[in-house]
């Protein structure tokens, strides 16, 4: 049986007493599909006494106090670095990749381990105290002048820096000095984190700024700026019932899900559903385009809006070229749709083309001689003109959501053919909407879920 390194064996004896009672381990081996799970899931995971909520588990007790776990994720877990904040707040373990088990050590434990990333734990015996740091492997990126981004100075947020704030959130290279009480009110996870025993003010291992502890997070500074606008300035969004910009809505959903902020998460989902009931209007979000919305819905698994967003994408006159050159916002920002979505969109368009002819515009292809038409010659010419307008040079999928218009769908038809056209288009649009999710490989409308990881 694999024997853990001495550093791991000492894990249970160096932790803060309060944490020792709550944890069995602080080492994780997992590498989920990056297209299905956020990068946060590849951080160290704080394992409570209760076993983690996984469909498939591979758990092995290495010592009485250390538990090594590796598993294939089959359903959603909260973003793990959010839970790591709770552990980081009280203790800091110095990590060293040279002190961790190798794959050859892990293979005998369980044959179904498919891939892993390991973070080692090394207790410091000199200081007598422990601290925890997240050491997610990151690719080194250099700026145009050859300097590393790590050398960039940390900036204070222009708006969200309160002199009476008592905690500093650092996202990327921006620090926000805010209030624990405000964060705790909105987030159950952050509330739990702040309730843990706090480090001593004399503890030099804990980073502070002006006496406030610094809590680094892996989120973007833009998201934190947006969510703090909701916390501190939500009254600005009440002007005439105007919806907040989509950047704010994105942050409400993304951080609301990650940090367990149900009010922000649910309101964000309601707003994005409302925005997608018709072709999205980007007047309040000039830095975004349709590709940003598609990417976000894919990232957050927002099934209830994906079908409509996919339809808006494939009906674009520039499709499929926009898959490769992206779409450009009003501010000039270009966003490309993930290549993993390209087959879904391309095949979905082909399916919708066929369904349009079968369900929506079948009246254009009927034999007029036996249809009760009052003027077969004129109606034949009229139907040919309508067919050319709708189906050339390619079928116009935008008509799936276009309300009945006699000048568009029945111009110059006789009274009998006009009535037939109206009935066919009205019923066909209902059928097309029912079939829309299936065309893109999504569950039926009644079975769809948001945040369905």
C-alpha positions, 0 to 999 in steps of 0.5 A: 500500500502506498505510504504518504510522504512525511509531510502529508502524515503530519498534516493532521497535527499542524492544523489549527485545532478548529480546522483539524476537527473539520478536515480529513484532508487538503489534497486533491487529484482531479482533472475534469473536462475543461470544457465542462467545468471551470478552472476553479475545480482544479484547485485544492478542494477542502474536504469536510468530514462528510464525504464529497458529493460525487457520483463516483468516488475513489477514496483511500485513507492514507493515515488516520488524519489524511484522506486522498481522493480522486474522482471523475466528476459526474455532476456539478460541485460548487467552485472549489476555490470558494470553499478554499477561501474558508481554509485560507482564512485560518491557516496556510500550508506551504505547498511543494510539488516535489513532496507529492505522490506520483501517478505510479504511486496512485495507479495501484490504488484505483484502476479507474483514475483517469487523470489528475493534478496533485498539490503537495502539503509541507508543514513548516516546523520552523515557524510553528504556524501553518498557512495555506496557499492555492498553487494552481499551475498557470502558464507563464504569460509575458507582456509585450515588453517581456515582463511577467504580469506578476510584476504589474503593480496592484491597483486599488479599485477606483469606486469600491475602496471604502475607508471603513472597509474591513476586508480586501478582495483581490481579483487579478491585480485589483483590490476592493476594500469592502465590508464583511457584513455586506458580503456575508449578507449576500453569500452563504459561502463568504459568510461561513469563511468570515465566521472561522477563527481569524488569524492574529494581527501579529501573524506575519504569514497573513497578508494585510493592507492597512490592517485589513486581511487580503483575500485573493480570488480567481475571478476577474476584476470586472466580475467583482466590480460588477457584483459590487455595483449590485451590492452597493448601487442597485438603486441605479438599476431602478431608473424606469425599470431599465435592466442592468448591462449584460456584463453585470448580469453575467457577474450576478450569475457567475459569482452568484453560482460560485459563492452561493448568492441565490438572490443574485443568481436567480435575478441574473437568470431571470434578466438573461431569459428576458433579454433572450426572448427577442434578438438581444439589444446590446445598446446597454452593453456595447462591449458585448456581441451575440458570441459573448452571450452564446459563450456565456450560456455555454459556460454556465449551462443555461439551457433555457436560453441556449436554443434561442441564442443558437437560433439567433446565431445561425440566422445571422447572414454571416453564418457560418463565417462568424464561427471563424472570424467571430462577431464584433461589438460596438466597441470593436471587441471581437469574440469567437464561439467555442469550436466545440459548439461549431458542429452543434450550430452547423448541424442544427441549422441544417435540421431547421431548414428541413423542418421549415419546409415540412412544418412552416411553409408546406403550403407553398409546395402543395399541388394547387389543382386539388387544393380548392384554389380560386386562381391556380395560375396567379397563386402559383406565381405568388407562391413562387415569389414567396418561396424565392424570398424565403428560401433563397439564397438560403432558407431565412431562419428568422421567419421562425419567430416572425409573426403572421404577416399577409404581405410577407407570407401570403401576398397576391394569394387568393382568399382560400390560399391566404387562409390556408397559408395563415393556418399553416404558418401559425401552427407551423411556428408553434411546431418549430418552437417545440422542435427548436431545442431538439435541433441543437441537441438540447432537452425539451423545453419542459426538461431544461435546467439552468446551471445544469452542469 
